[in-house]
Amino acid sequence: MKQQIVSNDAPKADAILSQAVVSNGFIFVSGQVHSRPGGTLVEGSPKEKLDQIMQNIAAILKEADTTMDDIVKVVIYVTDMAIMAEVNEEYPKYFKPLLPAREAVCVKALPLGAH
């Protein structure tokens, strides 16, 4: 059985997506960009953008009665690998006590013009 997760504290998913789905005890969170719940993109440094993404994920997880501490796998998509040094500096601050498994992928473009 599947359950859809919806948070008003994260950007709304469009008609073809869910913010997250719970199935068999696992929570699958859709990719998040640096968009505020109202839909505007956060401008500024990679740190500011990462912070908004993590706030979005935390809000979605809260609706599923869990936290960032339960994340076991993360995939980061960026449009420029040059920002990864700053992302790597900030990223561990969001996970205690154990960092999840992670991969980083550079892509040509992201939804909504995100970076």
N, C-alpha and C positions, 0 to 999 in steps of 0.2 A: 504494500500500500504506500502511496506517495502523499505528501502533504506540502502544499505551497506555503512559503514564508513571505510575508509582506511587511515592510517597515515604512512608516511615514517619515522616519528620520534618515532615510537614504533616498537617492534618486529613484524615481518610479521606473519600473521596467516597461518597455513598450509592449505592444500587443503580442509580439511573438516570443517574449522572454518571461522568465520568472526571476525575481531577485535571488531566490534560493528555493531548493526543494529538499525535503527530508525523505529518505527512503532507507529502510532496514537499519536504522540507527546512525546513518551517515547524513551529513548536511553538505549539499553541493551548492556553493555560492557562485552566482554568475560573475563574470569579470566586471570590475569596477574601474571607472576612470575618475579623474580629479574633478568631479562634478558635485556641486552642492545639492541638497535635497530638492531645491527649486529648479534645478536644471542648468544653472550657469556654471561654467568651468572656472576653477580656481586658477588664477594667473600667478606668476611668481617663480620661486625657486623649486627645484625638485623636492626639497624638504617640505615645503608648503603643499605641494601637490600630493606627495606621499601621505602626509597627515590627513588630507581630506579623504583619500582612498581608504585609509585605515579606519577613519571615523565611519565611513559608509559600511565597511565590512563589519565593524563592531556593532553597529545599529541593527544590521540584518541578523547577526548571530544572537543578539539580545532577544529578538523576537522568537528565536528558536530555543530560548532558555539555555544558551551556552555563551562562551567567551572566546576571545582570541587565544587563550591558553590551550584550547582544545584543537587548534588547527594543526594538521600533520603534514600538509603539502601546500606549497604556494608556487604559482607561476607568475612571474613578472614580465609584462610586455612593455617595451620601450621603443621609441622611434630613433633614439640616439644612444649608443652604448657609452658615450662620454659622460652621461649623467650617473652611471652606475657607481662611481666612487662616492658621490654624495648620498645616493640611495643606500649603499652598503654601510655608510656611517650611521644613518638614522634608523634603518630597518630593525636592528636588534632591540631597539628601545620599545618596540611594540609587542615583544614576545618574552614572557618570563615563565618558567625558568629555562625552558628548552626551546631552541629555535626549530621551526619545522623544516622538513626537507624543502629545497628550493631550487628552481631553475630560472634563468633569465633569458629572454628571447628578444632579439631585435627585429622589428617589423617595419614595413614601409609606412604604414598608417594605422591609426586607431580610430574607433568610433568618435564622432562629434568633434574631430580635430584635436583630440587629446594627444599628449606626448608620452 
